[in-house]
């Protein structure tokens, strides 16, 4: 399995699939899956390629999910080797996407192949949901596939997203949830005027300052067993014409919540509006929800993959909800148990992105053993 997983990862890294372009990565996967008897559906939305593949028609359904797109390589002269020429150096595999997340994709395939070689008559079904629109705006990728599956009543029981989750060593961290992301574009209205005649103007900065101070000090929630408390932060603020003698007529603020399951979207919005209204501000506020929080408490999936990790690595993984958003937020709409597990994330999106070659075999073994834990009755 070791050499096969490495060879497949190299083939995928060699495709310069900068988001949202797949560059033939999914065709490489499809060729392997067809031999295994998977029913293949390609779903193209806009310029985004998506793959839904399933083997079996019974439950439980175990799905592996991931993405073939990668972020731009950045300045090529800063790489020690071409980012799209997979290179082994010092027992590491270098290339854009090596950690995020083409090694996981390769491990998905070889794990399934090895599992089916031993258990061709397994119970349940195995599926893959692969997109080329995770690193970008993520509007024509996983979310559209999920909507398609949901419309025809096709649900999942367990889903493993191959995002790079580990901090120091392969096996140290499983993501069993992610915080939600809710942004606001706020405009506080004032009246522009000459700074020498303040009684003829209304300074929106001065008007908004007490409300901003109050919002910055609100305890939105206390988090819970799995999530830290919800946070609210201003990311951008702007007012003024550039002149020192003009009171601005508007103040523009961009802010963001990273919120847990201890709060709801509605409760956060209501508290913002109530605060602004109580301070009698004249304002416009446009909301944008980037992702809802999701959480998979300890249960069959978390136990199955934790036990597999411990057996392969002798590490007892930590369940964590830290970090940003992932496509798990979409999959949670059709799957009650979603976790993320993949290689170390220290070099993702960086120059000289890499993974340890030895981790490829162990990652595939972990995925294979997780399948056995979920689909093979003792």
WOJO-V202346 format. One record per residue. N is the residue number from 1. PSI is psi as a letter, one per 40 degrees, with the letter a starting at -180 (* if undefined). OMEGA is omega in degrees with one decimal (NA if undefined). D_LAST is the distance of its C-alpha to the last C-alpha in Angstrom with 2 decimals. Layout:
n: [N | N]
psi: [PSI | PSI]
omega: [OMEGA | OMEGA]
d_last: [D_LAST | D_LAST]
This chain:
n: [1 | 2 | 3 | 4 | 5 | 6 | 7 | 8 | 9 | 10 | 11 | 12 | 13 | 14 | 15 | 16 | 17 | 18 | 19 | 20 | 21 | 22 | 23 | 24 | 25 | 26 | 27 | 28 | 29 | 30 | 31 | 32 | 33 | 34 | 35 | 36 | 37 | 38 | 39 | 40 | 41 | 42 | 43 | 44 | 45 | 46 | 47 | 48 | 49 | 50 | 51 | 52 | 53 | 54 | 55 | 56 | 57 | 58 | 59 | 60 | 61 | 62 | 63 | 64 | 65 | 66 | 67 | 68 | 69 | 70 | 71 | 72 | 73 | 74 | 75 | 76 | 77 | 78 | 79 | 80 | 81 | 82 | 83 | 84 | 85 | 86 | 87 | 88 | 89 | 90 | 91 | 92 | 93 | 94 | 95 | 96 | 97 | 98 | 99 | 100 | 101 | 102 | 103 | 104 | 105 | 106 | 107 | 108 | 109 | 110 | 111 | 112 | 113 | 114 | 115 | 116 | 117 | 118 | 119 | 120 | 121 | 122 | 123 | 124 | 125 | 126 | 127 | 128 | 129 | 130 | 131 | 132 | 133 | 134 | 135 | 136 | 137 | 138 | 139 | 140 | 141 | 142 | 143 | 144 | 145 | 146 | 147 | 148 | 149 | 150 | 151 | 152 | 153 | 154 | 155 | 156 | 157 | 158 | 159 | 160 | 161 | 162 | 163 | 164 | 165 | 166 | 167 | 168 | 169 | 170 | 171 | 172 | 173 | 174 | 175 | 176 | 177 | 178 | 179 | 180 | 181 | 182 | 183 | 184 | 185 | 186 | 187 | 188 | 189 | 190 | 191 | 192 | 193 | 194 | 195 | 196 | 197 | 198 | 199 | 200 | 201 | 202 | 203 | 204 | 205 | 206 | 207 | 208 | 209 | 210 | 211 | 212 | 213 | 214 | 215 | 216 | 217 | 218 | 219 | 220 | 221 | 222 | 223 | 224 | 225 | 226 | 227 | 228 | 229 | 230 | 231 | 232 | 233 | 234 | 235 | 236 | 237 | 238 | 239 | 240 | 241 | 242 | 243 | 244 | 245 | 246 | 247 | 248 | 249 | 250 | 251 | 252 | 253 | 254 | 255 | 256 | 257 | 258 | 259 | 260 | 261 | 262 | 263 | 264 | 265 | 266 | 267 | 268 | 269 | 270 | 271 | 272 | 273 | 274 | 275 | 276 | 277 | 278 | 279 | 280 | 281 | 282 | 283 | 284 | 285 | 286 | 287 | 288 | 289 | 290 | 291 | 292 | 293 | 294 | 295 | 296 | 297 | 298 | 299 | 300 | 301 | 302 | 303 | 304 | 305 | 306 | 307 | 308 | 309 | 310 | 311 | 312 | 313 | 314 | 315 | 316 | 317 | 318 | 319 | 320 | 321 | 322 | 323 | 324 | 325 | 326 | 327 | 328 | 329 | 330 | 331 | 332 | 333 | 334 | 335 | 336 | 337 | 338 | 339 | 340 | 341 | 342 | 343 | 344 | 345 | 346 | 347 | 348 | 349 | 350 | 351 | 352 | 353 | 354 | 355 | 356 | 357 | 358 | 359 | 360 | 361 | 362 | 363 | 364 | 365 | 366 | 367 | 368 | 369 | 370 | 371 | 372 | 373 | 374 | 375 | 376 | 377 | 378]
psi: [d | d | d | d | d | d | d | d | d | d | d | d | d | e | h | g | g | h | h | f | h | d | f | e | d | d | d | d | d | d | d | d | d | d | d | e | e | i | h | h | h | h | h | h | h | b | e | h | h | i | h | h | h | h | h | i | e | i | i | i | h | h | h | h | i | a | i | e | i | i | i | i | d | a | h | d | e | e | i | e | i | h | e | e | g | h | h | h | h | f | f | i | h | i | i | h | e | d | d | g | f | d | d | d | d | d | d | d | d | d | d | d | d | d | d | d | d | d | g | d | f | i | i | a | i | h | i | h | h | h | i | f | f | d | e | b | e | f | e | e | b | d | d | d | d | d | d | d | d | d | d | e | f | h | i | i | d | i | h | h | h | f | i | h | e | i | d | d | i | h | e | e | h | h | h | e | i | i | i | i | h | h | i | i | h | h | h | h | h | a | h | i | i | h | e | e | g | d | e | e | i | h | h | d | d | d | d | d | d | d | d | d | d | d | d | e | e | h | h | d | i | e | a | a | d | d | i | i | i | i | i | h | i | h | d | i | h | h | i | i | e | e | i | e | f | h | h | i | e | i | h | h | h | h | i | h | h | h | i | a | e | e | i | i | d | d | d | d | d | d | d | d | d | d | d | d | d | d | e | f | i | h | i | i | h | h | i | h | h | d | h | i | i | i | h | h | i | h | a | d | d | d | d | d | d | d | d | d | d | d | d | d | e | f | h | h | i | h | h | i | e | i | a | a | i | i | e | d | d | d | d | e | d | e | h | d | h | h | i | h | h | a | a | i | e | d | e | h | e | i | i | f | h | i | i | h | d | d | d | d | d | d | d | d | d | d | d | d | d | d | d | d | d | d | e | h | h | *]
omega: [-174.9 | -177.7 | -178.4 | 178.7 | 177.9 | -178.8 | 179.5 | 177.6 | 178.0 | 179.5 | 179.7 | 179.6 | -178.9 | 175.5 | -176.0 | -170.7 | 177.4 | -173.5 | 6.8 | -172.3 | -177.3 | 177.1 | 174.8 | 179.2 | -177.3 | 176.0 | 176.2 | 179.4 | -178.1 | -179.4 | 179.2 | -175.8 | 178.9 | -179.9 | -177.3 | 177.5 | 177.3 | 168.9 | -172.0 | 170.4 | 172.2 | -178.6 | -180.0 | 176.6 | -174.3 | 178.4 | -176.2 | 175.7 | 177.7 | -179.4 | 170.5 | -178.0 | -177.8 | 174.9 | -178.5 | -178.2 | -177.2 | 178.2 | 3.2 | 177.5 | 176.2 | -176.4 | 168.5 | -176.4 | 179.0 | -176.4 | 178.0 | -178.6 | 179.1 | 175.5 | 177.2 | -175.5 | -174.9 | -176.7 | -176.1 | -177.4 | 179.4 | 176.7 | 176.5 | 173.5 | -178.5 | -176.5 | 179.4 | 167.8 | -175.7 | -172.2 | 176.2 | -177.8 | 179.6 | 177.3 | 176.7 | 175.4 | -177.5 | 175.3 | 178.1 | -177.3 | -178.7 | 178.6 | -172.2 | -7.1 | -175.0 | 173.9 | 176.9 | 178.7 | 178.7 | -179.9 | 173.7 | -172.0 | -177.0 | 175.9 | 179.2 | 179.0 | -179.4 | 177.8 | -178.5 | 176.7 | -179.8 | -170.5 | -177.8 | -178.4 | -178.1 | 172.5 | 173.3 | -175.6 | 175.0 | -178.2 | 172.1 | 175.2 | -173.7 | -179.9 | 171.6 | -175.7 | 177.2 | -176.8 | -178.8 | -175.3 | 170.6 | 177.3 | -178.7 | -176.7 | -175.1 | -178.0 | -179.8 | 177.0 | 178.8 | 178.4 | 178.7 | 179.5 | -179.3 | -178.7 | 179.3 | 173.4 | -178.4 | -175.8 | 178.1 | 175.7 | -178.7 | 176.2 | 175.7 | 177.4 | -171.4 | 178.8 | 176.9 | -172.7 | -169.3 | -174.0 | -175.8 | -178.9 | 175.8 | 177.7 | -173.8 | -175.1 | 168.3 | 172.6 | 178.9 | 176.5 | 176.8 | 174.4 | 173.4 | 179.0 | -179.2 | -177.0 | 176.7 | 173.2 | -170.5 | 174.0 | 174.2 | -175.6 | 174.2 | 175.1 | -179.9 | 178.6 | 178.6 | -175.7 | 177.5 | -179.6 | -173.9 | 180.0 | 178.5 | -177.6 | 174.4 | -175.5 | -176.2 | 177.9 | 179.0 | -179.2 | -174.3 | -172.1 | 179.7 | 178.9 | 178.6 | 179.6 | 179.3 | -179.6 | -178.1 | -175.9 | 179.1 | 168.5 | -172.9 | 172.3 | -179.9 | -177.0 | 177.8 | -175.8 | -172.8 | -172.9 | 169.5 | 178.1 | 176.4 | 179.0 | 175.1 | -179.8 | 169.8 | 178.8 | 178.4 | 175.9 | -175.9 | 172.4 | 173.1 | -178.8 | -173.8 | 177.8 | -178.5 | -175.8 | -179.4 | 171.5 | -176.8 | 179.9 | 179.7 | 176.8 | -178.7 | -177.2 | 169.2 | 179.0 | -177.5 | 167.8 | 159.9 | -166.5 | -175.4 | 175.9 | 175.5 | 175.6 | 174.5 | 177.0 | -177.5 | -178.3 | 178.8 | 178.2 | -177.6 | -178.1 | 175.5 | -178.6 | -179.7 | 179.1 | 179.8 | 179.8 | -179.3 | 177.1 | 174.2 | 178.7 | 171.9 | -170.4 | 167.2 | -178.3 | 178.2 | -178.0 | 174.3 | 177.8 | 179.7 | -179.6 | 174.9 | 175.4 | 172.4 | -176.1 | 171.9 | 178.6 | 177.4 | -177.2 | -174.0 | -175.2 | 179.8 | 179.0 | -177.7 | -176.9 | 176.0 | 179.2 | 178.7 | 179.2 | -179.2 | 179.8 | -176.3 | -171.7 | -174.9 | 177.4 | 173.3 | -171.9 | 173.9 | 170.8 | -173.9 | 174.6 | -177.5 | 176.9 | -176.8 | -179.5 | 174.7 | 178.7 | 173.3 | -179.1 | 177.0 | -175.7 | 179.8 | 178.1 | -179.3 | -176.4 | -176.3 | -178.0 | -179.1 | 172.5 | 175.5 | 174.3 | 178.5 | -173.5 | 179.8 | -172.7 | -173.7 | -174.5 | -177.3 | 179.9 | -178.3 | 167.7 | 179.6 | 173.8 | -177.9 | 171.1 | 173.9 | -179.1 | -178.3 | -179.5 | -177.6 | 179.7 | -178.0 | 177.5 | 177.8 | 178.4 | 178.1 | 178.5 | 179.9 | -178.5 | 176.3 | 174.9 | 179.9 | -179.8 | -176.5 | -169.9 | -179.2 | 179.0 | 178.3 | NA]
d_last: [24.40 | 26.97 | 30.06 | 28.72 | 27.88 | 31.27 | 33.11 | 31.71 | 32.53 | 36.01 | 36.54 | 35.77 | 37.97 | 40.78 | 41.02 | 43.34 | 41.53 | 43.46 | 42.61 | 42.69 | 42.75 | 39.71 | 41.80 | 39.42 | 36.28 | 34.33 | 35.60 | 34.05 | 30.64 | 31.20 | 32.00 | 28.63 | 26.72 | 28.67 | 27.57 | 23.92 | 24.78 | 25.18 | 27.75 | 30.31 | 32.65 | 35.30 | 36.99 | 40.27 | 42.04 | 45.37 | 45.04 | 41.36 | 38.70 | 35.26 | 32.20 | 29.52 | 26.99 | 24.00 | 21.63 | 20.18 | 21.45 | 18.59 | 17.05 | 15.75 | 18.22 | 17.73 | 21.23 | 22.81 | 26.42 | 29.43 | 33.01 | 35.06 | 38.33 | 39.70 | 42.61 | 45.94 | 46.32 | 49.43 | 52.35 | 51.53 | 53.97 | 51.92 | 48.85 | 48.78 | 47.51 | 47.40 | 44.62 | 43.72 | 43.84 | 40.54 | 41.60 | 39.89 | 41.90 | 41.12 | 37.44 | 37.18 | 36.97 | 39.86 | 40.54 | 40.64 | 37.13 | 35.49 | 33.89 | 34.39 | 32.32 | 32.38 | 30.21 | 27.40 | 28.07 | 27.89 | 24.63 | 23.17 | 24.14 | 23.13 | 19.71 | 19.16 | 20.68 | 18.50 | 15.28 | 16.62 | 17.76 | 14.28 | 12.53 | 15.51 | 13.80 | 11.60 | 11.85 | 14.64 | 17.49 | 18.70 | 22.26 | 24.97 | 28.02 | 30.70 | 34.29 | 37.51 | 38.85 | 37.12 | 39.70 | 42.60 | 43.49 | 40.09 | 41.56 | 40.66 | 37.20 | 33.88 | 35.70 | 37.05 | 33.76 | 32.19 | 35.20 | 34.80 | 31.14 | 32.04 | 34.97 | 32.87 | 30.19 | 27.47 | 25.24 | 22.44 | 19.48 | 19.01 | 21.61 | 22.00 | 25.71 | 26.53 | 29.61 | 30.62 | 29.62 | 29.82 | 33.00 | 33.42 | 30.31 | 27.36 | 24.67 | 27.07 | 27.10 | 25.06 | 27.23 | 25.78 | 29.04 | 32.61 | 35.97 | 38.05 | 41.37 | 44.43 | 47.83 | 51.34 | 54.60 | 57.32 | 61.06 | 63.50 | 66.86 | 70.16 | 73.69 | 74.89 | 78.24 | 80.59 | 79.50 | 83.10 | 82.94 | 79.65 | 80.91 | 80.82 | 77.17 | 73.73 | 71.58 | 67.90 | 66.77 | 68.61 | 67.45 | 63.77 | 63.72 | 63.24 | 60.37 | 58.69 | 59.05 | 57.53 | 54.57 | 53.94 | 53.70 | 51.56 | 48.27 | 46.22 | 43.22 | 41.56 | 38.22 | 35.08 | 32.06 | 31.09 | 34.47 | 37.89 | 40.90 | 42.18 | 45.03 | 48.12 | 50.23 | 53.24 | 52.76 | 56.17 | 59.49 | 62.79 | 66.24 | 69.80 | 72.02 | 72.44 | 75.85 | 76.61 | 78.98 | 76.81 | 74.66 | 71.57 | 70.96 | 67.16 | 64.28 | 61.05 | 57.81 | 54.28 | 51.55 | 47.79 | 45.21 | 41.84 | 40.24 | 37.14 | 35.44 | 37.85 | 40.59 | 41.03 | 43.02 | 45.55 | 46.06 | 46.78 | 49.20 | 50.94 | 51.59 | 53.07 | 55.34 | 56.38 | 57.40 | 59.37 | 61.03 | 61.97 | 63.76 | 65.59 | 64.69 | 65.43 | 62.36 | 60.11 | 56.36 | 53.93 | 50.19 | 47.44 | 43.74 | 41.85 | 38.43 | 36.85 | 34.65 | 30.93 | 28.36 | 24.58 | 24.02 | 21.11 | 18.03 | 14.80 | 16.49 | 18.49 | 15.66 | 13.46 | 16.57 | 17.92 | 15.01 | 15.28 | 19.02 | 18.98 | 16.86 | 19.28 | 22.51 | 22.27 | 23.74 | 22.82 | 23.95 | 26.38 | 26.01 | 29.41 | 31.44 | 34.43 | 36.16 | 37.46 | 36.09 | 33.61 | 32.51 | 29.66 | 32.41 | 32.64 | 28.97 | 28.48 | 30.55 | 27.81 | 24.68 | 23.97 | 21.82 | 23.61 | 23.59 | 25.54 | 24.67 | 26.62 | 28.99 | 31.85 | 34.50 | 37.58 | 39.34 | 38.39 | 41.52 | 43.57 | 45.70 | 43.80 | 40.34 | 37.75 | 34.28 | 33.41 | 32.43 | 29.77 | 28.05 | 27.45 | 24.90 | 23.14 | 23.19 | 21.64 | 18.90 | 18.22 | 18.12 | 15.79 | 13.26 | 13.74 | 12.97 | 9.61 | 8.98 | 10.40 | 9.63 | 6.36 | 3.79 | 0.00]
